[in-house]
Amino acid sequence: MLRKRLAALPVALALAAGLALPLAAQPAPDPIVARVNGEEIRASDLAEAAQALPQDMRGMPPSVIMPMLIDQLVDRKAISLLARQRKFENDPAVLRATARAADQAMQTALMQKEISPLITDAALKARYDRDFAGKPGETEVHARHILVTNEADARAAIAELKAGGDFAAIAKSRSTDPGSADGGDLGFFKQGDMVPEFAAVAFALKPGETSQTPVKSQFGWHVIKVEERRQAAPASFEESQDQIRQSVIQEGIQGIIKIARTGLKIEIFNPDGTPKRATDAAEPPPAPVKK
């Protein structure tokens, strides 16, 4: 499993979670499905509750699941009314939670309003035409590798290869990678598809060349052989659309954050509540090591 694991999306993207559902031009009909002491439960409440159902329950017939959901919503409303009667609406913890929920709703609404126009099909196509269309595709290499757990085994594999051994056969006999059954064949890949240590060596080799020293990565020790290099075809709009959308969303979020912070007085404190001194802001960089 050399290919990079997907990195966690930036925290800021959570603020724009609602962008997948653009704001409607006009409110959709939202009929009342129940009343509890005069307080309404609407179809939108029912739809939200249905989204929270476990996956294995979502396939149940509406005639079965809807009455059950309505009953649950009635129960929740009844408990909320009881909590109000007992004055929990003024409880400090409840007030803090309410304020957080209101902040989150406002953040999402702002993100939707500002960013939704930037991610229409027309806007994404314009970004594709500017950044991708007509430009050559990335270089790809077709490589094989032998993956072992320690440097000594990697050097032993290199010695076998120098003695005339067949790379695919040695990969089958020595490699711990699941792909070793195919002689360590990794197929074609782009530089960004692999972990940096592996990619740096693979893209420095010419077709037919094998790494002469072991390559260490988080997965173990590699011996790499490059079979072919090629220029990938330019990505189509359909292939690039999701990547462009995420880039535009992130750019939009960063722009909004920059505007939001402008002119604000921001004070940061230590975890114990004491004021953060200037020297607390960051660890000093390490002194350069002389070669």
Buried (B, 14 or more C-beta within 10 A) or exposed (E): EBEEEEEEEEEBBEBBEBBEEEEEEEEEEEEEBBEBEEEEBBEBBBEEBBEEBEEEEEEEEEEEBBEEBBEEBBEBBEEBBEEEEEEEEEEEEEEEEEEEEEEEEEBBEBBBEBBBEBBEEEBBBEBBEEEBBEEEEBEBBBBBBBBBEEEEBBBBBBEBBEEEBEBBEBBBEBBEBEBBEBBBBBEBBBBEBBBEBBBEBBBEBEEEEBBEEBBBBEBBBBBBBBBEBEEEEBBEBEEBBEEBBBBBBBEBBEEBEEEEEEEEEEEEEEEEEEEEEEEEEEEEEEEEEEE
